[in-house]
């Protein structure tokens, strides 16, 4: 019992020694807000990228079908092929924009979430001693 009490006193004194300064706490809180905004921006980008990605598929299909129509009449075939090529090209561009938004949003969301949790963990109380003193690190979280 005596050893447990002494251990508790040592932990309390080390905890007081390793508290975050107000400047550090302010910096970490600002980083949590910034990375949460980054995560939310990534989610919005993923959702907004799904719309053009889904809209590009029918445009590509319709463009391919119009390029294959009307082989008998040369004039109508050329006009049909050009309009089909235009739809196909627009579909490819729209699909590329949508996939770019999804990929960029996914990266932003993952990085923002990971960094937000990292800095939230530094702000929590729960035996998280991480002093600048070499050799002292105690982490106790559930």
Secondary structure, 3 states (H helix, E strand, C coil): CHHHHHHHHHHHHHHHHCCCCHHHHHHHHHHHHHHHHHHHHHHHHHHHHHHHHHHHHHHHHHHHHHHCCCCCCHHHHHHHHHHHHHHHHHHHHHHHHHHHHHHHHHHHHHHHHHHHHHHHHHHCCCCEEECCCCCCEEECCC
